[in-house]
Amino acid sequence: MFVCFRSRFKLIENSKSVVLFVGLVRKKVRLAWESKQIEVEALIDTGTNRLIVPKDVAERLGLKPLFKVKAELVGESVKEVDVAPVLVEIMGKKRTRLCSNC
């Protein structure tokens, strides 16, 4: 399964930080690059701005990193991750997206 980053909105209320998440849905998606493709069940965040795939999925597809970015993870830790292109097909629609692995 691959997971998209959740979009977070922090609200300050009575000196507490509240984190809200937008809708999450599960769907089967096809990931492909060059001659390799796999179908996985994905956790999709409707308000996401990043595509994340586990490192083993990236390796199975033979994704080649173009560059690295720093990603803020849950708990506010920061990790440097690879970014590579991947073809994503969901509900009959295909798009090439940049993805990160973790």
N, C-alpha and C positions, 0 to 999 in steps of 0.2 A: 504494500500500500504506500502511496505517497501522500504527503500532507502539504497543504499550502499554509503559508504564514497567516495567522489570524490578524486582522486589522484591529488595533486596540485604540480605545478612546479612554483617556483618564479623566475622571471627574473628581474634583475636590469638594467633599461634602462633610461638614462637621469635622474638619481636620483629618478625614480619612480619604485615602486614594481608592477609588472604585474603578475597576476595569470592566468595560462592556465589550462583548464580542458580537459580531453580526452572525447571520444564519449559516449553519453548517449542514451540508447534505452529503450523502454517499452515492457514488455512481461508478460504474465500470468505465474505464477509459483505456484507450490504446496509446502507448508511447512507442515511438519509432525513431530510429536514426540510422541512416545508410541502409544496410540490408537487414538489420535486426529490428524486431518489434515484439512487444509483450503487452498483455492485457492485465490490468491491475484494478483493484477496487480502490477508489480515491476518496479521501475526505476533502471536500471542496468548501472553501470559505467564500461566501458570496461577496465579501468586501475585501478580498485579498489584493495584494499588489506584488506578490512573489509566488513563484512555483518552486516547491521543494521536493526533491526525491531522495530516498535513502541511498547511501553510497553503493550498496550492493546492486540496486536497480540501475544506477548510472554505469556501474562496471559491466553489468549484463548487456546493456545497450551499446557499450563501447563509446560513451560520451567523452569527448576531448575538451578539457577546460580551455576557454578563451582568455579568462582573467579571473581574479579573485576579488571578493568583496567582504566587508565586515558586516555580519548579521547579528542583530540583537535577538537573543533567544528568550524564552520564558524565564523569568527570574532576573531579567536584565543583564545576563552575562553576554559577552560579545565573543563571537567566533569568526575566524576567517574561513570562508567557504569558496569552493570552485564554482564558476558559472559556465554553462555550456548550452548550446542550442539543442532542442528536442522537438519532434513533431508530436503534437497532442491531438488526439481525435476523441471527441465526446459528443454523444447524441448526433452523430453524422457530420459534425463540423470539425474541420481540421485547421490547426494553426501551428506555426512554428513559434516557439516561445523560448526565452532564455530561462534556464532553471539552475538552481543551486542544489548541492547535495549536503547532507549532514549525516 
